[in-house]
Amino acid sequence: MREAVQSKTDTVGESPKLAVERTPSGLVIQLGGEWRLTRDLPQIAPVIRELQTTPLRKVTYDSRALTGWDSSLLALVDKISERCKQLKIEENRDGLPDGLRALLRLSEAVPDNEGARGRVSAPNFVAEIGGDFLGFMGGIGDFLAFFGEISIALGRFLRGKARFRGVDMATAIQDCGVRAFGIVSLISFLVGVILAFMGAVQLEQFGAAIYVADLVGVGMVRDMGAMMTAIIMAGRTGAAFAAQLGTMKVTQEIDALTTMGISPIEFLVLPRVIALFLMMPLLCIYADFVGVLGGAAVGAGMLNITMKAFLNEAMHALTLGGVIGGVVKATVYGVIVAVAGCLRGMQCGNSSSAVGEAATAAVVTGIVYIVVACGIFAVIFHILYI
């Protein structure tokens, strides 16, 4: 039986070849061509598979067709030798070049120090879960510590002692507010349409189609408006904050501010947090209104409910507590998004790839904490509404 593994033909010199041939005395590994690190080398997997699947007594080498070699061939033979030792198969190296055999003897002359090669333990599911949980708790600790620093900076801002530029805050307000209207409008309208369709399918069966307005109004104002707006801002603005601060970290602008005695938290983070804190309630109210309009469009087109009747029913179902609760949720979500984005930006590494990782981490952290906060609010508001 003969199994051959040959690389693609190179433009210079003969391509390296690796073949496995079974003989009555054992397995013969045939080497040919020019083995160089710069070449497209054959894979060792078929050789290892042949060693493992069939009982063998002896392994020999045939390198008569070998035209050149470097450390790539040394690494190949070393892996084969290690597997032969594990499987207790005799290995005969007489067919290898003299220089290669000398290097192998030299590498085996001094035994490895105990513990020099790290032991790879089998993955432990419980340990992985525990590690992930500890990492999550550590992330919460970092978040709270960073939030504490922002709170101190906010106190200095209220006393008129914070050092930042007003134009930076105005720019952040514009980015978080006006420029976000388009995507917030689209998503909120579609969420209202989805809620209306879901309710219409069920309520039409009982002749209660008018109550679709209650479902859309209450759903958007109490939860979906604030939550969807927060998720949009986490993917849009939170990632932007992380990328901006991460780029400043890579270009050492943050280090320059620290050297000049200016707090990066006050100069860079505080304007962004205040901007999102101010804009999120407004965006939430706007999203609630657009979402109800989306539901009204479905009511008019699918349920033959006039726009006036739909809006009147939705207003009748809403309460002042529900509206205020949604705005409070949006405000808290906005702070979460801003803090998560700025935190990941300040924790960014010093490479260009770290900026992208910081932006990704900001989105993930923001959305996870938003969902956690939403669950906590659900319990609190349920108690309050009772």
BATIFI-705977 format. One record per atom (N, C-alpha, C): x, z, y; atom name. Coordinates in steps of 0.05 Angstrom, whole numbers. Atoms other than C-alpha are relative to their C-alpha. Example, Ala and Ser with C-alpha at 12.3 -4.5 7.8 and 13.67 -1.06 7.14 Angstrom:
2
        x        z        y   atom
       18        0      -24      N
      246      156      -90     CA
       18        0       24      C
      -16       -1      -24      N
      273      143      -21     CA
      -15       14       22      C
END
This chain:
386
        x        z        y   atom
       17        0      -24      N
        0        0        0     CA
       18        0       24      C
      -16        3      -24      N
       26      -17       69     CA
      -18        1       25      C
       15       -2      -25      N
        0        4      137     CA
       19       -3       23      C
      -19        6      -22      N
       32      -23      200     CA
      -14        5       26      C
        9       -5      -27      N
       25       -2      272     CA
       20      -13       19      C
      -19       16      -17      N
       55      -51      322     CA
      -11        0       28      C
        8        0      -28      N
       54      -48      398     CA
       -4      -28       10      C
        4       26      -12      N
       37     -103      444     CA
       27      -13        6      C
      -26       14       -4      N
       91     -156      454     CA
        8        3       29      C
      -11       -4      -26      N
      136     -140      513     CA
       13      -26        9      C
      -11       25      -11      N
      164     -192      559     CA
       31       -1       -4      C
      -29       -1        3      N
      237     -169      549     CA
        7       14      -26      C
       -8      -12       25      N
      268     -156      480     CA
      -22        1      -20      C
       19       -2       22      N
      234     -145      414     CA
      -16       26        2      C
       17      -23       -3      N
      175      -98      416     CA
        5       20      -23      C
       -4      -20       21      N
      181      -32      377     CA
      -21       -2      -22      C
       18        2       23      N
      151      -31      308     CA
        1       25      -17      C
        2      -24       17      N
      128       25      263     CA
      -18       -8      -24      C
       15        7       24      N
      105       12      191     CA
        3       22      -21      C
        1      -20       21      N
       87       57      133     CA
       -4      -14      -27      C
        1       13       27      N
      100       34       61     CA
        2       21      -22      C
        0      -19       22      N
       83       73       -1     CA
       15      -12      -24      C
      -15        8       23      N
      131       68      -60     CA
       -3       21      -22      C
        2      -20       21      N
      134      103     -128     CA
       14       26        6      C
      -15      -24       -6      N
      185      151     -101     CA
      -10       16       24      C
       10      -15      -23      N
      147      170      -38     CA
       -9      -20       22      C
        9       15      -24      N
      133      144       32     CA
       25      -10       15      C
      -22       11      -15      N
      180       97       70     CA
      -11       -7       28      C
        7        5      -28      N
      175       96      146     CA
       19      -20       11      C
      -17       22       -9      N
      201       30      172     CA
       -1       -2       31      C
       -3        1      -28      N
      227       26      243     CA
       13      -26        8      C
      -11       26       -8      N
      242      -39      280     CA
       -4       -4       29      C
        2        7      -28      N
      250      -70      348     CA
       16       19       18      C
      -14      -16      -20      N
      274      -35      411     CA
      -18       22        9      C
       15      -24       -8      N
      249       36      421     CA
       10       11       26      C
       -7      -10      -27      N
      251       52      495     CA
      -25       14       12      C
       22      -14      -13      N
      210       99      538     CA
      -16      -19       18      C
       14       20      -18      N
      193       39      583     CA
      -17      -20      -15      C
       15       20       16      N
      162        0      526     CA
      -27       12       -8      C
       26       -8       10      N
       92        3      498     CA
        4        8      -29      C
       -8      -11       26      N
      106       48      438     CA
      -24        2      -19      C
       21       -3       20      N
       66       49      373     CA
       -9       29       -1      C
       11      -27        3      N
       22      109      358     CA
       10       12      -26      C
       -9      -14       24      N
       45      162      308     CA
      -23        9      -17      C
       23      -10       15      N
      -26      179      286     CA
       -3      -11      -28      C
        3       10       28      N
      -28      132      225     CA
       21       13      -19      C
      -20      -13       17      N
       37      163      199     CA
       -8       28       -7      C
        9      -27        5      N
       11      233      207     CA
      -24        1      -19      C
       23        1       18      N
      -54      214      174     CA
        8       -6      -29      C
       -9        6       27      N
      -17      184      115     CA
       14       24      -13      C
      -13      -24       11      N
       24      247      107     CA
      -20       21       -9      C
       19      -21        5      N
      -37      291      107     CA
      -20       -7      -22      C
       22        7       18      N
      -86      252       65     CA
        9       -5      -29      C
       -9        6       27      N
      -43      235        5     CA
       23       18       -8      C
      -22      -17        8      N
        1      282      -36     CA
       26      -16       -2      C
      -26       14       -1      N
       74      263      -26     CA
       22       20       -9      C
      -23      -16        7      N
      141      287      -53     CA
       23       -5       18      C
      -24        7      -15      N
      190      251       -8     CA
       -7      -20       22      C
        3       19      -22      N
      194      214       58     CA
       28      -10        8      C
      -25       12       -7      N
      250      165       74     CA
       -4      -19       24      C
        1       17      -23      N
      267      120      133     CA
       16      -26       -5      C
      -14       25        1      N
      287       47      139     CA
        1      -11       28      C
       -4        8      -28      N
      316       29      207     CA
       18      -25        2      C
      -17       24       -1      N
      353      -36      189     CA
       -9      -20       21      C
       11       20      -20      N
      308      -76      236     CA
        1       12       28      C
       -1      -13      -26      N
      321      -27      293     CA
       22      -13       18      C
      -19       13      -18      N
      355      -61      353     CA
        9       18       23      C
       -8      -19      -21      N
      358       -3      402     CA
      -19       23        1      C
       17      -24        0      N
      331       66      414     CA
       10       19       22      C
       -7      -22      -18      N
      329      126      462     CA
      -15       24       -9      C
       13      -25        7      N
      296      194      464     CA
      -28       -3      -11      C
       27        4       11      N
      228      164      448     CA
        0        0      -30      C
       -2        0       29      N
      250      151      377     CA
        7       28      -11      C
       -7      -27        8      N
      281      220      373     CA
      -25       18       -1      C
       25      -16       -1      N
      214      251      393     CA
      -18       -7      -24      C
       17        8       22      N
      178      210      340     CA
       10       12      -26      C
      -11      -11       25      N
      224      231      283     CA
       -3       30        0      C
        3      -29       -1      N
      222      303      306     CA
      -28        9       -7      C
       28       -7        7      N
      146      304      302     CA
       -5       -4      -30      C
        4        5       29      N
      148      273      232     CA
       14       22      -16      C
      -14      -21       14      N
      200      324      210     CA
      -15       26        0      C
       15      -25       -3      N
      159      382      236     CA
      -25       -1      -18      C
       24        1       18      N
       97      357      198     CA
        9        1      -29      C
       -9       -1       28      N
      138      347      134     CA
        7       29       -8      C
       -6      -28        6      N
      162      420      139     CA
      -26       15       -4      C
       25      -14        4      N
       90      443      147     CA
      -13       -6      -26      C
       13        9       25      N
       67      403       87     CA
       19        3      -24      C
      -20       -5       22      N
      130      421       46     CA
        7      -27      -14      C
       -7       26       11      N
      150      348       37     CA
       30       -5        6      C
      -29        5       -3      N
      223      330       26     CA
        4      -24       18      C
       -5       21      -20      N
      252      287       82     CA
       30       -9       -3      C
      -27       11        2      N
      312      241       73     CA
        5      -17       25      C
       -6       14      -26      N
      344      217      139     CA
       23      -19       -3      C
      -24       17        2      N
      399      174      110     CA
       -5      -28       12      C
        6       27      -10      N
      363      111      133     CA
       -1       -1       30      C
        0        0      -29      N
      366      132      206     CA
       27       -6       12      C
      -26        5      -12      N
      421      112      255     CA
       17       26        1      C
      -18      -23        0      N
      482      159      255     CA
       -4       17       26      C
        4      -15      -25      N
      472      178      328     CA
      -26       16        0      C
       25      -14        1      N
      400      196      317     CA
        1       24      -18      C
       -3      -23       19      N
      417      240      257     CA
       16       22       13      C
      -16      -20      -13      N
      470      275      298     CA
      -15       16       20      C
       16      -14      -19      N
      422      291      353     CA
      -21       18      -13      C
       19      -17       14      N
      371      318      304     CA
       14       24      -11      C
      -14      -24       10      N
      423      363      272     CA
        7       19       23      C
       -7      -16      -23      N
      444      387      341     CA
      -25       16        9      C
       24      -14      -10      N
      372      404      360     CA
       -9       21      -20      C
        7      -20       20      N
      363      442      295     CA
       21       21       -6      C
      -22      -19        6      N
      429      479      297     CA
       -6       27       11      C
        6      -26      -12      N
      404      534      344     CA
      -30        5       -4      C
       29       -6        4      N
      338      566      323     CA
      -13        8       26      C
       16       -8      -24      N
      283      576      374     CA
       -1       30        3      C
        3      -28       -5      N
      280      644      407     CA
      -29        8       -7      C
       27      -10        8      N
      221      686      384     CA
      -18       -1       24      C
       19        2      -22      N
      162      670      428     CA
        7      -22       19      C
       -7       21      -19      N
      197      610      461     CA
      -22      -21        1      C
       23       19        1      N
      140      565      438     CA
      -25       16       -1      C
       25      -16       -2      N
       74      593      460     CA
      -19       -7      -23      C
       20        4       21      N
       23      602      406     CA
      -27       -8       12      C
       26        9       -9      N
      -40      564      415     CA
      -22       12      -17      C
       21      -13       16      N
      -97      608      394     CA
      -25      -17        0      C
       25       15        2      N
     -163      581      371     CA
      -19        9       22      C
       18       -7      -22      N
     -216      579      426     CA
      -20       21       -9      C
       18      -22        6      N
     -258      642      428     CA
      -24       -2       19      C
       24        4      -16      N
     -329      631      452     CA
       -6       24       17      C
        6      -24      -15      N
     -339      703      473     CA
       20        4       22      C
      -21       -2      -21      N
     -272      704      510     CA
       -5      -19       23      C
        5       20      -21      N
     -290      640      547     CA
      -23        9       17      C
       23       -9      -15      N
     -358      668      567     CA
        9       23       18      C
       -9      -22      -16      N
     -325      732      590     CA
       18       -8       23      C
      -17        9      -21      N
     -272      695      629     CA
      -16      -14       22      C
       17       13      -20      N
     -325      652      663     CA
      -16       20       17      C
       16      -21      -14      N
     -366      714      680     CA
       18       15       20      C
      -19      -14      -18      N
     -305      750      709     CA
        7      -18       24      C
       -6       19      -21      N
     -288      687      749     CA
      -23       -1       20      C
       23        1      -17      N
     -359      685      776     CA
       -2       25       17      C
        1      -25      -15      N
     -357      758      796     CA
       22        1       21      C
      -21        1      -20      N
     -290      748      829     CA
       -6      -18       23      C
        9       18      -22      N
     -319      690      868     CA
      -20       13       18      C
       18      -15      -17      N
     -375      735      892     CA
       15       19       18      C
      -16      -18      -16      N
     -323      785      915     CA
       14      -14       23      C
      -13       15      -21      N
     -285      732      953     CA
      -20       -8       22      C
       21        8      -19      N
     -350      708      984     CA
       -7       23       19      C
        8      -23      -16      N
     -369      778     1007     CA
       22        8       19      C
      -23       -7      -17      N
     -299      792     1034     CA
        2      -20       24      C
       -1       20      -22      N
     -300      727     1074     CA
      -23        4       19      C
       23       -5      -17      N
     -370      742     1099     CA
        5       24       18      C
       -7      -23      -17      N
     -344      809     1123     CA
       18       -7       23      C
      -17        9      -22      N
     -290      775     1163     CA
      -15      -15       21      C
       17       14      -20      N
     -341      729     1194     CA
      -18       19       16      C
       17      -20      -14      N
     -385      789     1211     CA
       16       13       22      C
      -18      -11      -20      N
     -326      820     1248     CA
        3      -19       23      C
       -3       20      -21      N
     -315      755     1285     CA
      -26       -3       16      C
       26        2      -14      N
     -390      752     1301     CA
       -3       23       20      C
        1      -23      -18      N
     -385      822     1331     CA
       16       -5       25      C
      -16        7      -23      N
     -329      798     1376     CA
      -14      -21       17      C
       15       20      -15      N
     -372      738     1395     CA
      -22       12       17      C
       22      -12      -15      N
     -430      782     1415     CA
       11       17       24      C
      -13      -15      -22      N
     -382      823     1459     CA
       14      -18       19      C
      -13       19      -18      N
     -356      759     1490     CA
       30       -1       -3      C
      -29        0        4      N
     -286      767     1461     CA
       10      -20      -20      C
       -9       19       20      N
     -285      713     1408     CA
       13      -24       13      C
      -15       22      -12      N
     -237      656     1421     CA
       -6      -26      -16      C
        5       26       11      N
     -264      587     1406     CA
      -10      -18       23      C
        8       19      -20      N
     -283      524     1444     CA
      -30       -6       -2      C
       29        6        0      N
     -355      512     1464     CA
       -6      -28       -9      C
        4       28        9      N
     -347      438     1451     CA
        0       -2      -30      C
        0        0       29      N
     -332      453     1378     CA
      -27        9      -11      C
       27       -9        9      N
     -397      491     1371     CA
      -21      -21        6      C
       20       21       -6      N
     -436      436     1406     CA
        2      -23      -20      C
       -3       22       20      N
     -406      384     1359     CA
      -11        8      -27      C
       10      -10       26      N
     -422      427     1298     CA
      -30        1        0      C
       29        0       -2      N
     -494      436     1323     CA
      -11      -28       -3      C
        9       28        3      N
     -501      361     1330     CA
        2      -10      -28      C
       -3        9       28      N
     -473      348     1261     CA
      -20       13      -19      C
       18      -14       18      N
     -517      401     1229     CA
      -30       -5        6      C
       28        3       -9      N
     -580      384     1268     CA
       -9      -28        1      C
       11       27       -6      N
     -594      316     1297     CA
        8      -20      -22      C
       -9       20       20      N
     -551      277     1248     CA
      -10        5      -28      C
       11       -5       26      N
     -584      310     1189     CA
      -30       -6       -3      C
       29        6        1      N
     -655      290     1208     CA
       -7      -22      -19      C
        7       22       17      N
     -653      225     1170     CA
       -2        7      -29      C
        0       -7       29      N
     -635      251     1101     CA
      -20       22       -5      C
       20      -21        4      N
     -679      313     1110     CA
      -28      -12        0      C
       26       13       -1      N
     -738      269     1129     CA
       -6      -14      -27      C
        5       15       25      N
     -730      224     1068     CA
       -5       19      -24      C
        3      -18       23      N
     -720      280     1017     CA
      -26       17        2      C
       23      -17       -3      N
     -775      324     1046     CA
      -26      -16       -5      C
       24       17        4      N
     -826      267     1047     CA
       -3       -5      -30      C
        2        5       29      N
     -810      250      974     CA
       -7       25      -16      C
        8      -25       13      N
     -815      323      953     CA
      -30        5        3      C
       29       -3       -4      N
     -884      326      985     CA
      -16      -19      -17      C
       14       20       17      N
     -904      262      949     CA
        0       10      -30      C
       -1       -9       28      N
     -880      291      882     CA
      -18       23       -5      C
       18      -22        4      N
     -917      356      891     CA
      -29       -9        0      C
       27        9       -1      N
     -980      319      909     CA
       -8      -15      -26      C
        6       14       25      N
     -976      273      848     CA
       -3       20      -23      C
        3      -19       22      N
     -964      332      802     CA
      -26       15        1      C
       26      -14       -2      N
    -1024      369      829     CA
      -24      -18       -4      C
       23       17        2      N
    -1069      309      832     CA
       -7       -6      -29      C
        5        6       28      N
    -1060      293      758     CA
      -17       22      -14      C
       15      -22       13      N
    -1086      362      738     CA
      -26        7       14      C
       24       -9      -15      N
    -1135      379      794     CA
      -23      -20       -1      C
       22       20        2      N
    -1173      313      789     CA
      -17        4      -25      C
       15       -5       25      N
    -1194      333      719     CA
      -23       20        4      C
       20      -21       -5      N
    -1234      391      749     CA
      -15       -5       26      C
       14        6      -25      N
    -1260      356      811     CA
       10       16       23      C
      -11      -17      -21      N
    -1215      398      855     CA
       23      -13       14      C
      -22       15      -12      N
    -1172      344      886     CA
        8       10       27      C
       -5       -9      -27      N
    -1178      375      955     CA
       22       22        0      C
      -19      -22        1      N
    -1135      433      931     CA
       29       -9       -3      C
      -27       11       -1      N
    -1076      387      926     CA
       13        7       27      C
      -10       -7      -26      N
    -1068      402     1000     CA
       10       29        0      C
      -10      -28        3      N
    -1062      477      984     CA
       26        1      -14      C
      -24        0       17      N
    -1010      463      931     CA
       24      -10       17      C
      -23       11      -15      N
     -967      419      976     CA
        7       18       24      C
       -6      -17      -23      N
     -974      464     1037     CA
       14       25       -7      C
      -13      -25        8      N
     -958      529     1002     CA
       27       -5      -12      C
      -25        6       13      N
     -904      498      959     CA
       22       -7       19      C
      -20        8      -19      N
     -868      466     1017     CA
        8       23       19      C
       -5      -20      -20      N
     -874      523     1066     CA
       14       24      -12      C
      -11      -25       11      N
     -857      581     1020     CA
       27       -5      -13      C
      -24        3       16      N
     -802      551      977     CA
       14      -27        3      C
      -13       26        3      N
     -789      477      971     CA
       12      -10       26      C
      -11       10      -25      N
     -779      461     1044     CA
       27       13        6      C
      -25      -14       -6      N
     -725      514     1054     CA
       21       -6      -21      C
      -19        4       22      N
     -693      504      986     CA
       12      -28        0      C
      -10       28        1      N
     -688      428      988     CA
       17       -6       25      C
      -16        3      -24      N
     -663      430     1060     CA
       28       13       -4      C
      -26      -14        5      N
     -609      480     1039     CA
       17      -16      -19      C
      -15       15       20      N
     -588      438      979     CA
       11      -26       14      C
      -10       23      -15      N
     -583      376     1024     CA
       23        7       18      C
      -21       -9      -18      N
     -541      414     1074     CA
       25        9      -15      C
      -23       -7       16      N
     -497      441     1019     CA
       16      -25       -8      C
      -14       24        8      N
     -481      371      995     CA
       11      -16       24      C
       -8       16      -23      N
     -475      342     1065     CA
       19       16       19      C
      -15      -15      -20      N
     -451      396     1113     CA
       20       19      -12      C
      -19      -18       12      N
     -420      447     1067     CA
       25      -14      -10      C
      -23       16        9      N
     -375      394     1036     CA
       16       -9       23      C
      -15        9      -24      N
     -357      369     1105     CA
       16       23       12      C
      -15      -23      -10      N
     -337      439     1128     CA
       25        4      -17      C
      -23       -5       18      N
     -293      447     1066     CA
       21      -21        3      C
      -19       22       -4      N
     -261      379     1076     CA
       15        2       26      C
      -12       -3      -27      N
     -248      391     1150     CA
       21       22        0      C
      -18      -22        0      N
     -217      459     1140     CA
       23       -4      -20      C
      -21        5       19      N
     -180      437     1078     CA
       21      -19       11      C
      -19       19      -13      N
     -148      379     1116     CA
       17       15       20      C
      -16      -16      -19      N
     -127      428     1171     CA
       20       18      -15      C
      -18      -17       15      N
      -97      472     1117     CA
       24      -17      -10      C
      -22       18       10      N
      -57      413     1088     CA
       19       -7       22      C
      -17        8      -23      N
      -32      391     1156     CA
       11       24       16      C
      -11      -25      -11      N
      -14      464     1173     CA
      -11        6       28      C
       12       -6      -26      N
      -60      466     1234     CA
       -9       29        0      C
        8      -28        1      N
      -88      533     1210     CA
       23       19        2      C
      -24      -16       -3      N
      -18      561     1203     CA
        9        0       29      C
       -8        1      -28      N
       -4      538     1274     CA
      -17       18       17      C
       17      -18      -15      N
      -65      575     1300     CA
        8       29       -5      C
       -8      -27        6      N
      -43      638     1264     CA
       26        7       15      C
      -25       -5      -13      N
       27      631     1293     CA
       -4        5       30      C
        6       -4      -28      N
       -2      626     1363     CA
      -17       25        6      C
       16      -24       -4      N
      -42      690     1352     CA
      -29       -5        2      C
       29        7       -1      N
     -110      655     1347     CA
      -11        3      -28      C
       12       -4       27      N
     -155      677     1290     CA
      -14      -26       -9      C
       14       24       10      N
     -175      616     1248     CA
      -30        6       -6      C
       28       -6        5      N
     -239      653     1230     CA
      -17       -3       25      C
       15        2      -25      N
     -260      657     1303     CA
        0      -29       11      C
       -3       26      -13      N
     -234      589     1325     CA
      -13      -22      -16      C
        9       23       16      N
     -255      546     1266     CA
      -26        7      -16      C
       23       -6       18      N
     -305      583     1221     CA
      -24        9       15      C
       23      -12      -14      N
     -349      621     1270     CA
      -18      -22       13      C
       18       20      -11      N
     -374      559     1308     CA
      -17      -15      -20      C
       15       14       22      N
     -394      525     1243     CA
      -22       17      -11      C
       20      -18       11      N
     -430      586     1216     CA
      -23        3       20      C
       21       -4      -20      N
     -468      597     1281     CA
      -17      -26        3      C
       15       25       -2      N
     -487      523     1285     CA
      -20       -3      -23      C
       18        3       23      N
     -517      522     1215     CA
      -21       22        0      C
       19      -22       -3      N
     -549      590     1227     CA
      -23       -7       19      C
       20        8      -20      N
     -586      561     1287     CA
      -16      -24       -8      C
       13       25        6      N
     -603      493     1259     CA
      -18        2      -26      C
       14       -1       25      N
     -628      512     1189     CA
      -30        7        4      C
       29       -5       -3      N
     -694      544     1212     CA
      -15      -23       12      C
       13       24      -12      N
     -710      483     1255     CA
       -3      -22      -20      C
        2       20       21      N
     -694      436     1198     CA
      -20        7      -21      C
       20       -9       20      N
     -737      478     1151     CA
      -28       -6       10      C
       26        5      -11      N
     -797      474     1197     CA
       -7      -30        0      C
        3       29        0      N
     -787      400     1205     CA
       -5      -11      -28      C
        3        9       28      N
     -780      391     1129     CA
      -28        8      -10      C
       27       -8        8      N
     -844      430     1118     CA
      -21      -20       10      C
       19       18      -12      N
     -882      385     1165     CA
        1      -28      -13      C
       -3       26       12      N
     -854      321     1135     CA
      -10        0      -29      C
       10       -3       28      N
     -868      346     1064     CA
      -30        0       -2      C
       30        1        0      N
     -941      359     1081     CA
      -10      -27        6      C
        9       28       -5      N
     -946      289     1110     CA
        3      -17      -24      C
       -3       15       25      N
     -918      262     1045     CA
      -23        5      -19      C
       23       -6       17      N
     -972      299     1007     CA
      -26      -12       11      C
       24       11      -12      N
    -1025      275     1056     CA
       -1      -30       -5      C
       -1       29        6      N
    -1002      203     1044     CA
      -10       -5      -28      C
       11        3       27      N
    -1015      212      970     CA
      -29        6       -1      C
       28       -6       -1      N
    -1081      245      984     CA
      -17      -23       11      C
       15       22      -12      N
    -1103      187     1028     CA
        0      -24      -18      C
       -2       24       16      N
    -1079      133      981     CA
      -10        2      -28      C
        6       -4       28      N
    -1095      163      913     CA
      -26       15       -4      C
       22      -18        5      N
    -1149      216      922     CA
      -23       -5       20      C
       20        6      -20      N
    -1189      186      980     CA
       -7       24       18      C
        3      -23      -18      N
    -1178      248     1022     CA
       11       -8       27      C
       -9        8      -26      N
    -1174      235     1096     CA
       23       18       10      C
      -23      -14      -10      N
    -1112      256     1134     CA
       -9       26       14      C
       10      -24      -14      N
    -1152      305     1177     CA
       -9       21      -20      C
       10      -20       19      N
    -1185      338     1117     CA
       24       12      -15      C
      -24      -10       14      N
    -1118      344     1081     CA
       15       21       17      C
      -15      -18      -17      N
    -1083      376     1140     CA
      -16       26        6      C
       16      -24       -5      N
    -1141      423     1154     CA
        0       19      -24      C
        0      -16       24      N
    -1142      447     1082     CA
       28       13       -4      C
      -27      -11        2      N
    -1066      456     1082     CA
        4       23       20      C
       -2      -21      -20      N
    -1069      496     1147     CA
      -16       25       -8      C
       17      -22        9      N
    -1125      539     1118     CA
       14       16      -22      C
      -13      -14       23      N
    -1082      556     1056     CA
       25       15        9      C
      -25      -13       -9      N
    -1021      576     1097     CA
       -6       27       14      C
        1      -26      -14      N
    -1008      646     1123     CA
       24        3       17      C
      -23       -5      -18      N
     -963      671     1178     CA
       23       11      -16      C
      -21      -11       16      N
     -924      711     1127     CA
       14      -21      -16      C
      -13       22       15      N
     -912      649     1085     CA
       19      -17       17      C
      -17       16      -18      N
     -886      610     1144     CA
       25       15        9      C
      -23      -16       -8      N
     -841      666     1168     CA
       19        4      -23      C
      -17       -3       24      N
     -816      677     1097     CA
       16      -25       -5      C
      -16       25        5      N
     -796      604     1090     CA
       22       -3       21      C
      -20        2      -21      N
     -759      606     1157     CA
       23       20       -5      C
      -20      -20        7      N
     -723      670     1136     CA
       18      -10      -23      C
      -15       11       22      N
     -703      638     1071     CA
       20      -21        9      C
      -17       22      -10      N
     -676      577     1107     CA
       23       10       15      C
      -22      -12      -16      N
     -635      620     1154     CA
       21       12      -18      C
      -20      -12       19      N
     -603      658     1096     CA
       14      -22      -15      C
      -12       23       14      N
     -591      593     1059     CA
       21      -14       17      C
      -19       13      -18      N
     -557      564     1120     CA
       25       16        2      C
      -25      -17       -1      N
     -509      623     1125     CA
       15       -3      -26      C
      -14        3       26      N
     -494      616     1050     CA
       15      -26       -1      C
      -13       26        1      N
     -479      542     1057     CA
       25        0       18      C
      -22        0      -18      N
     -435      553     1118     CA
       23       17      -10      C
      -22      -18       10      N
     -396      611     1088     CA
       13      -12      -24      C
      -11       12       23      N
     -387      575     1022     CA
       18      -23        7      C
      -17       22       -8      N
     -361      512     1055     CA
       25        8       14      C
      -24       -9      -14      N
     -314      548     1102     CA
       19       15      -18      C
      -17      -15       18      N
     -289      594     1047     CA
       17      -19      -18      C
      -15       18       17      N
     -270      537     1001     CA
       20      -17       16      C
      -19       13      -17      N
     -238      501     1059     CA
       25       17        6      C
      -22      -18       -6      N
     -195      561     1076     CA
       16        6      -25      C
      -15       -4       26      N
     -176      569     1002     CA
       13      -25      -10      C
      -10       26        9      N
     -155      496      997     CA
       30        2       -4      C
      -28        2        5      N
      -87      481      968     CA
       14      -18       21      C
      -16       15      -19      N
      -32      443     1003     CA
        5      -29       -8      C
       -2       28        9      N
      -43      374      971     CA
      -25      -15        8      C
       23       16       -7      N
      -89      317      987     CA
      -22        2      -21      C
       20       -3       21      N
     -124      324      920     CA
      -15       26        2      C
       13      -26       -3      N
     -139      397      936     CA
      -23       -1       19      C
       22        2      -19      N
     -183      375      994     CA
      -26       -9      -14      C
       23        8       15      N
     -230      338      947     CA
      -10       22      -18      C
        8      -22       17      N
     -230      397      899     CA
      -14       22       16      C
       13      -20      -17      N
     -248      443      957     CA
      -28       -8        7      C
       27       10       -6      N
     -306      399      977     CA
      -19        3      -23      C
       17       -3       24      N
     -332      398      906     CA
       -7       29       -5      C
        5      -29        4      N
     -324      473      899     CA
      -20       11       20      C
       18       -9      -21      N
     -361      483      965     CA
      -29       -6       -7      C
       27        8        7      N
     -422      444      941     CA
      -10       17      -24      C
        9      -15       24      N
     -424      479      873     CA
       -5       29        8      C
        4      -28       -8      N
     -415      548      903     CA
      -25        3       17      C
       23       -2      -18      N
     -467      536      957     CA
      -27       -3      -16      C
       25        4       14      N
     -520      510      909     CA
       -6       23      -20      C
        4      -22       18      N
     -509      565      858     CA
      -10       25       15      C
        9      -24      -15      N
     -515      620      910     CA
      -27       -4       13      C
       27        5      -10      N
     -576      586      940     CA
      -21        6      -21      C
       19       -5       22      N
     -611      587      872     CA
       -2       30       -6      C
        1      -29        4      N
     -591      660      862     CA
      -16       14       22      C
       15      -12      -22      N
     -617      678      931     CA
      -30       -6       -2      C
       28        7        3      N
     -681      640      917     CA
      -14       17      -20      C
       11      -18       20      N
     -693      681      854     CA
       -5       28       11      C
        3      -27      -11      N
     -682      746      892     CA
      -23        0       20      C
       22        2      -19      N
     -729      723      948     CA
      -27       -1      -14      C
       25        2       15      N
     -782      705      896     CA
      -10       27       -8      C
        8      -27        8      N
     -783      776      870     CA
       -9       16       24      C
        6      -16      -24      N
     -782      808      939     CA
      -27       -9       12      C
       24        9      -12      N
     -837      764      967     CA
      -25        4      -17      C
       22       -6       18      N
     -880      773      906     CA
      -10       28        4      C
        7      -28       -4      N
     -878      847      917     CA
      -14        3       28      C
       11       -2      -27      N
     -892      839      992     CA
      -28      -12        1      C
       26       12       -1      N
     -951      792      981     CA
      -21       15      -15      C
       19      -17       14      N
     -983      840      932     CA
       -8       23       18      C
END
